[in-house]
Every structure is written in C-alpha cells, then in structure tokens.
Amino acid sequence: MSAPQLVVHRDKELMAQAAAARLITKIVDAQAARGSASVVLTGGRNGNGLLAALAAAPARDAIDWSRLDLWWGDERFLPEGDPERNVTQARQALLDSVSLDPSRVHPMPASDGPHGGDADTAAAAYARELAAAAGPEDHGDVPTFDVLMLGVGPDTHVASLFPEHPGVRETERTVVGVHGAPKPPPTRISLTLPAIRAAREVWLLAAGEDKANAARIALSGAGEIQAPAAGAYGRARTLWLLDSAAASQLPRGLYPPASA
C-alpha cells in the first residue's frame, strides 16, 4: 500500500492539462522501459476532461499509440454506442483521433453484446480477458497496469464501487456486475478494489466544490466500505490530483508538493 500524495491545481482546466502531461510522461517512460504501456481509463467529467486535454497536447505524439493497452475501470451497462457509455465518450474525446491497435483496446461489454443483458456474466467475461493478459510477473489475475485512473464521486465512490454496496466488499473477484447503483444507470460493470490495487500507480481525480467533502472523508482515515476512494491505492504510488475547489476542505498540511 502506498501512502497518498496530493497535487492541487488552481482550477479544473489546469488540472486536466497537467494530468495529461503527467500521463504522457508515464506512458513514454513505460514504453521505453518495457516496450509497451498499460493504462486504465475512467469516465466522468474529470476523466473525459483529461482525455480532451491529452488530445489537444502537442506532446501526445511522443506516445507510440500502437504499443498502448487500454482498459476501463467501470462501465455503464448500456448498448454499444450509447452516448452514456464511458468508451463512447473516450472515443469522442481522444481515441478516434490516435492510431491505436484495436486488439489492445479493451472496452467492457455492452448490454447488447454476446452476454445479453446479464451484467454478471459480462463482468466474468471481462475478468477472463484481464486474466488472459496477465503474465507470470503480474500479481494475480490482472495485468500490472502502469497507471489506473479513477474519478471520485461526491459520495466517495470510485469506478462503480459505491459506499456500503456489495461490490466494494468483494475480495476475490476482479470484476463484478453492479446492480441498484445509486446513480443512473443502475446496472454497471466495475473493477473491484483488489484489481485496482494491482496497478503500479493509481490516480484519483477530483475537481469542483461538489467533490470537496468526498476528498476530505477519503483522505481522513475513513474505511473503504463507507468511503471506497479510501481503499483505492497503487503498489508504487497513489496520487490524488485535485483542483483548489475539491481541496478546499482539506487541511493545508495534508498536501505538501508531490514529487514528479
């Protein structure tokens, strides 16, 4: 478990640009070291804001997009192409404008896919896909992602792991179907905390006043069942990227400058 580091930016636009620059560096370094890189994307306004900033960054061309594996932390269990699906929004923000290898892009199943409307079966299929990509050097049944990004909800949820819901209590499975989510749509697919913790680095993104209370709770010693964001951490690094509004309820002493 890595103790969280915090970086606070002036506003959400600067946070997105700085996070995009940070991600470019991480991907390029991983590709130089191991030949490829593996990143888990997140949706929501902050995740999509980062992708849009990455699309606009001239340095994006430093990435060899054909040697990048992309996964998702969660997905809304809706039909393929639905505008609310995270993968649809990611394609619009960035993915359709770069030269990815389609075989290395791993969206979560849609509700009109081969598993029909059974989110649990679809989640199990994604777990098998993750396990197939894991090598002997990895920790269990998921690849060791270079960077796994998570948006933080106002209720402290990450991915589609909500406070007190069954998914946040899961200790064995890497992917679960989520039913009765407190925000629409109610049916989703999500990585679990054990899968999240396999990543080298976990980045939690929070911007806006509506995230301030969640950041305060998650960073103040709350338990992961009540505050799932508190249970999201990386093997080597856990990085909270916030704007000043989201950090407004944190004690100033909590966020000294994080190292690059």
LINKA-V588692 format. One line per field, one symbol per residue. phi: phi as a letter, one per 40 degrees, with the letter a starting at -180 (. if undefined). burial: + if it has 16 or more other ideal C-beta (glycine too) atoms within 10 Angstrom, else -. Layout:
phi->???
burial->???
//
This chain:
phi->.bccbbbbbcacccdccccccccdcccccccccbgabbbbcbcgcccccccccccccdccccccccbbcbbbcaaccbcdgdcccccccccccaccbbcccdcbbbcccccbcccgccccccccccccccccccbccccgcbccccbbbbcbcdcgcbfbbbdgcddcccbbccbbcbbgdcbcccbabacccdcdccccbbbbbaahccbccccccccbgcccccbddcccaccbabbcbbccccccbccdccbcdccc
burial->---+-++++--+--++++++-+++-++--++----+++++++++-++++++++++-+--+--+++-++++++++++++---+--+++++++-+++----+---++++++++---+---++-++++++--+--++---+--+++++++++++++-+++++++++-+-++-+--++++++--+-----+++++++++++++++++++++---++-++++++--+-+--+++++++++-+++++++++++-++----+-----
//
